């Protein structure tokens, strides 16, 4: 007699041990499934909802992370070098703060921007920055850092090929004013650390564009953001903020002489960096304080209000902490030039310092106007400049002393125009802020620091 198959009938001949084992296993499996079904039925609906939502959120996070890794844009750095043959090398190109360096660099950066903004890489191109101009027997060798944003999933070889192809194809057509020797064009990819280092060691550069919302005073005004004023420093006496200062190299700061009135012992002073006093980005001990030799010769102590501070160890330059440019002694900042003053000073006259850096836009006021009887009545000397507004409101205040007054040139490079020095209270009408004029003391600063 034919026996029914197990799949069809679900049983075996009772005489076989193998058949008995299958029957027991089937019964055990059925019992387990019944118990699991009962257990699930006992779970309250809200708990089931939480489990389902958790699974969905987990899947969404995994999918989002994968998408981010595949599609996220990241900065890519390149160094482009090429020889310009129709420009003779000028020794002034050795200093990045000279007008000669600025003019040629601006022409080069404009040319490079036109190369990429007119190509299929226009949405990937961020900026170019000339880092050096070197002598060559037939002209000037330019070294330019290029910054792009590419999806992280794009290979380095692919992006380098795209940038190089556009540079070689379009540079000749774009260089109408500057004659570039095409055979000398070299493009090298830089890792992020090297690209950052090259840019951070250029004075007065900011890594991103910031928008300014109107004219606001430091006293109750606009807070600064990370990296907005990377050269700002705080100098502190026995751990307490005393004055502002400006980074001019990785070991030197410039500030106001009156900040050290009565206390010049270096061991009692420290310097901190970053937009917050607590906690700072970096903190350094002071090795040496050099106050202008003639400070204090005059009763009001406003003349020669400049000092330099040498740090005991070098600042680590980052996009958030690095130097401002010092102008040449011959440079002229015209009246009504827009500048920014920054500091942790009081929000009102005789108030207390704040923890987060603040900023205010002010304009240079002519010495003639500032010396009017109703303003400062002839107290403004050639080593000083006024900045602010005759109607008041916008001003620095106590605790901002020694800090920077800065202006950006046509390349977007920031220069130190003045050092917060003195004024009649804060924000009073006809009493704008008075600053130490940096160009007037530029040679003195160089004689003490070599910068």
C-alpha positions in Angstrom: 0.0 0.0 0.0 1.3 3.5 -0.9 1.9 5.8 2.1 0.7 9.4 2.0 3.7 11.9 1.8 4.5 14.0 4.8 3.8 17.3 3.1 0.4 16.1 2.0 -0.7 14.3 5.2 1.6 15.6 7.8 2.2 12.2 9.5 4.6 9.3 9.2 4.3 5.6 9.9 4.1 5.3 13.6 6.7 2.7 13.6 9.6 4.9 12.5 11.6 6.9 15.2 12.3 9.6 12.6 8.5 9.9 12.1 8.0 10.3 15.8 10.7 13.0 16.1 9.1 15.0 13.3 5.7 14.9 15.0 7.1 16.1 18.3 9.0 18.9 16.6 5.8 20.0 14.7 3.8 20.1 17.9 6.5 22.1 19.7 6.7 24.6 16.9 3.0 25.1 16.9 3.0 25.6 20.7 5.8 28.2 20.4 3.9 30.1 17.7 0.7 30.1 19.7 2.6 31.4 22.8 4.2 34.2 20.7 0.9 35.2 19.2 -0.6 35.4 22.7 2.4 37.5 23.9 2.0 39.9 21.0 -1.7 40.3 21.7 -0.8 41.1 25.4 1.4 44.1 24.3 -0.4 47.3 24.6 -1.0 49.2 21.3 1.1 52.3 22.4 4.1 50.1 23.0 3.7 48.6 19.5 3.5 52.1 18.1 6.8 53.1 19.8 8.5 50.0 18.5 7.3 50.7 14.9 8.3 54.4 15.1 11.7 53.5 16.5 12.4 51.1 13.6 11.3 53.7 11.1 13.5 56.4 12.7 16.4 54.0 12.8 16.0 53.2 9.1 15.6 56.9 8.3 18.9 57.8 10.2 20.8 55.0 8.4 19.4 56.2 5.0 20.2 59.8 5.8 23.8 58.9 6.9 24.4 57.0 3.7 22.9 59.9 1.6 25.1 62.4 3.5 28.2 60.4 2.9 27.5 60.0 -0.8 26.1 63.5 -1.5 27.7 65.9 1.0 29.9 68.6 -0.4 33.4 69.0 1.0 36.1 71.6 0.4 38.9 70.6 -2.1 42.1 72.6 -2.2 44.4 73.0 -5.2 47.6 75.0 -5.8 47.9 76.5 -9.2 51.2 78.0 -10.3 52.0 79.8 -13.6 54.5 82.3 -15.0 53.3 85.8 -16.0 55.6 87.1 -18.7 54.5 90.6 -19.3 55.0 91.9 -15.7 58.5 92.6 -14.4 59.2 91.5 -10.8 59.1 94.2 -8.2 60.8 93.8 -4.8 57.6 95.2 -3.3 55.9 91.8 -4.2 57.9 90.3 -1.3 55.5 92.0 1.2 51.8 91.0 0.9 50.7 94.3 2.5 52.1 96.5 -0.2 49.9 98.2 -2.8 52.0 96.6 -5.6 51.3 93.1 -4.2 47.6 93.9 -3.8 47.2 95.3 -7.3 48.8 92.4 -9.1 47.1 89.8 -6.9 43.7 91.3 -7.5 44.3 91.1 -11.3 45.4 87.4 -11.0 42.4 86.5 -8.7 40.0 88.3 -11.1 41.4 86.3 -14.0 41.2 83.0 -12.2 37.6 83.7 -11.1 36.6 84.4 -14.7 38.2 81.1 -15.8 36.0 79.0 -13.5 32.9 81.1 -13.2 32.5 80.9 -17.0 32.8 77.2 -17.0 30.7 74.1 -15.9 32.5 74.3 -12.6 31.0 77.7 -11.7 28.8 76.3 -9.0 31.7 74.3 -7.5 34.2 77.2 -7.5 34.5 79.1 -4.1 37.5 81.4 -4.3 41.1 81.9 -5.3 43.8 83.6 -3.2 47.3 84.5 -4.3 49.8 83.3 -1.6 53.1 84.3 -3.2 54.6 86.2 -6.1 58.2 85.0 -6.9 60.9 86.4 -9.2 61.7 84.7 -12.5 64.1 85.7 -15.2 61.3 86.4 -17.6 58.6 87.6 -15.3 56.6 86.8 -12.1 55.8 83.3 -10.9 52.4 83.3 -9.2 51.2 80.7 -6.7 47.4 80.6 -6.1 45.3 78.5 -3.8 42.0 77.5 -5.3 39.1 76.3 -3.2 36.2 74.3 -4.6 33.2 72.3 -3.2 32.7 68.8 -4.6 30.5 65.9 -3.5 32.5 63.7 -1.2 31.6 60.7 -3.4 33.6 62.3 -6.3 37.1 60.8 -6.6 40.1 63.0 -6.1 41.4 62.0 -9.6 38.1 63.0 -11.2 37.9 66.4 -9.6 41.5 67.2 -10.2 41.1 66.3 -13.9 38.0 68.6 -14.2 39.8 71.6 -12.6 43.0 71.0 -14.6 41.0 70.7 -17.9 39.1 74.0 -17.3 42.3 75.8 -16.2 44.3 74.8 -19.2 41.5 75.3 -21.7 40.2 78.7 -20.5 43.2 80.4 -19.0 44.7 81.4 -22.4 41.4 82.9 -23.6 40.8 84.7 -20.2 44.3 86.2 -19.7 43.8 89.3 -21.8 45.7 91.7 -19.6 48.1 89.2 -18.0 50.2 87.1 -20.4 50.4 83.6 -18.9 53.0 81.1 -20.3 50.7 78.0 -20.8 53.6 75.6 -20.6 54.3 76.6 -17.0 50.8 76.0 -15.7 50.9 73.4 -12.9 48.0 72.2 -10.7 48.6 70.3 -7.5 45.9 68.9 -5.2 46.4 69.8 -1.5 45.0 68.0 1.5 42.7 69.9 3.8 45.4 70.5 6.4 47.9 71.9 3.9 45.2 74.0 2.2 44.1 75.4 5.5 47.6 76.2 6.6 48.4 78.1 3.4 45.3 80.3 3.8 45.6 80.7 7.6 49.1 82.0 7.3 48.0 84.8 5.0 47.1 87.8 7.1 43.7 89.5 7.0 41.9 86.6 5.4 38.5 85.3 6.4 37.4 81.9 5.3 33.8 82.7 4.7 31.7 85.7 3.8 29.7 87.3 6.6 26.8 89.7 6.2 26.4 92.7 8.4 22.9 93.9 9.5 23.1 97.6 9.7 25.1 99.9 12.0 25.1 98.7 15.5 27.1 99.6 18.5 29.2 97.2 20.5 27.3 98.4 23.6 24.1 96.3 23.2 24.8 95.6 19.5 25.7 92.7 17.3 27.4 89.6 18.5 30.3 88.2 16.4 30.3 84.7 15.0 33.1 82.1 14.9 35.8 83.1 12.5 34.4 86.5 11.9 37.3 88.4 13.5 40.1 85.8 13.9 42.8 88.3 14.8 41.0 89.5 17.9 42.7 88.8 21.2 42.0 89.4 24.9 44.8 90.4 27.2 44.2 89.5 30.8 45.6 90.6 34.1 45.7 87.8 36.7 43.1 85.9 34.6 40.7 88.8 34.2 40.0 90.5 30.9 41.7 93.9 30.8 41.9 95.0 27.1 41.6 93.9 23.6 44.6 93.3 21.2 45.3 92.3 17.6 47.3 89.3 16.4 50.0 90.5 14.0 52.0 87.2 13.9 52.0 83.9 15.7 54.0 85.4 18.5 53.2 89.1 18.6 50.2 91.2 19.5 49.6 94.9 19.2 47.5 96.8 21.7 47.3 100.1 23.6 50.0 101.3 26.0 47.5 102.5 28.6 46.3 98.9 29.2 49.5 98.3 31.2 49.4 101.4 33.3 50.8 100.4 36.7 51.3 96.7 35.9 54.0 95.6 33.3 55.1 92.4 34.9 54.8 89.8 32.0 54.2 86.9 34.4 50.9 88.4 35.5 49.5 88.6 32.0 48.0 86.1 29.6 46.3 86.3 26.2 43.3 84.3 25.0 41.8 83.9 21.5 38.4 83.1 20.0 35.1 84.9 20.3 34.5 83.7 23.9 36.5 84.8 26.9 35.3 81.6 28.7 36.2 79.1 27.3 38.7 80.5 24.8 39.9 78.7 21.7 43.6 79.1 22.8 45.4 80.7 25.7 49.0 81.8 25.9 51.4 83.2 28.5 53.2 86.5 27.9 56.9 86.7 27.6 57.5 90.4 27.1 55.6 93.7 27.0 57.0 96.6 25.1 55.3 100.0 25.7 56.2 102.9 23.5 59.1 104.7 25.1 57.4 108.1 25.0 54.1 107.0 26.4 53.3 109.0 29.6 55.3 112.1 28.5 52.0 114.0 28.4 49.5 114.7 31.1 46.5 113.0 29.5 48.5 109.9 28.5 46.7 109.8 25.1 49.8 110.4 23.0 52.0 107.3 21.9 49.3 105.0 23.1 50.7 101.8 21.5 52.4 98.7 22.8 53.4 95.2 21.5 53.2 92.0 23.4 55.4 89.0 22.7 53.9 85.6 23.6 55.8 82.8 25.4 54.8 80.3 22.8 53.4 80.4 19.2 49.7 80.6 18.4 48.4 77.7 16.4 46.8 79.5 13.4 43.4 78.1 12.4 40.5 79.5 10.4 39.2 81.0 13.7 42.5 82.3 15.1 45.1 84.1 12.9 46.7 87.5 12.1 45.4 90.7 10.6 47.5 92.7 8.1 49.4 95.7 9.1 49.2 98.6 6.5 52.3 100.2 5.1 53.3 103.4 6.8 52.5 105.4 3.6 49.0 104.0 3.3 46.1 106.5 3.6 42.7 105.4 4.8 40.3 108.2 3.4 37.8 110.0 5.5 34.4 108.3 5.7 36.0 104.9 5.1 33.8 102.1 6.6 35.6 100.2 9.4 34.7 97.7 12.1 35.6 97.8 15.8 35.4 94.7 17.9 35.7 93.9 21.6 34.4 92.5 24.8 33.8 95.9 26.3 31.0 97.2 28.5 27.5 97.6 27.0 27.2 101.0 28.6 29.5 103.6 30.2 31.1 102.2 33.4 29.5 98.8 32.7 31.0 95.3 32.7 32.7 93.3 30.0 30.7 90.7 28.2 31.7 87.1 27.4 31.0 87.0 23.7 32.8 89.3 21.2 30.8 92.1 19.8 31.2 94.3 16.7 30.2 97.7 15.4 30.5 99.4 12.0 31.9 102.9 12.2 33.3 105.5 9.7 36.5 107.5 9.8 36.0 111.1 10.7 38.4 113.7 9.5 40.9 115.1 12.0 39.6 118.6 11.0 36.1 117.7 12.0 37.2 115.9 15.1 39.2 118.9 16.3 36.3 121.2 16.2 35.5 123.1 19.4 32.3 121.1 20.1 34.0 117.8 19.4 37.5 117.4 20.9 38.7 121.0 20.6 42.1 120.4 19.1 43.1 117.3 21.1 43.5 115.0 18.1 47.1 114.8 17.0 48.7 113.1 13.9 49.1 109.8 15.7 45.3 109.6 16.4 42.2 109.2 14.3 38.5 109.5 15.0 35.9 106.9 14.0 32.2 106.7 14.7 29.3 109.2 14.1 28.9 112.7 15.4 25.3 111.8 16.4 26.7 109.2 18.8 25.2 105.8 19.6 27.8 103.7 17.8 31.0 103.4 19.7 33.5 101.3 21.6 33.5 101.4 25.4 35.5 100.4 28.5 37.1 97.0 28.0 37.4 97.5 24.2 40.7 99.4 24.7 43.6 98.1 22.7 41.3 96.2 20.3 41.3 96.5 16.5 39.7 98.9 14.2 39.8 97.2 10.8 39.0 97.8 7.1 38.8 95.4 4.2 40.5 96.4 0.9 39.3 95.6 -2.6 40.6 92.0 -2.4 38.6 91.4 0.9 41.8 91.4 2.9 41.5 93.1 6.3 44.0 95.7 7.6 44.5 97.2 11.0 43.6 100.8 10.8 43.5 101.8 14.5 43.8 100.7 18.1 41.0 101.6 20.5 42.5 104.3 22.7 40.2 106.9 24.3 37.0 108.9 24.1 34.6 110.9 26.2 32.4 108.2 27.7 30.7 105.9 25.2 28.4 106.8 22.3 27.9 110.4 23.3 26.9 112.9 20.5 30.0 114.8 19.2 32.3 112.5 21.1 33.3 109.7 18.7 35.9 107.1 19.5 39.6 108.1 19.2 42.0 105.5 18.0 45.8 105.2 17.8 46.6 105.6 14.1 48.5 102.4 13.1 50.2 103.9 10.0 51.8 106.6 12.2 53.4 104.0 14.4 54.0 101.4 11.7 57.8 101.8 11.7 57.9 101.7 15.5 56.0 98.4 15.4 58.4 97.0 12.8 61.4 98.1 14.9 60.2 96.1 17.9 58.8 93.0 16.3 60.4 92.7 12.8 56.9 92.6 11.3 
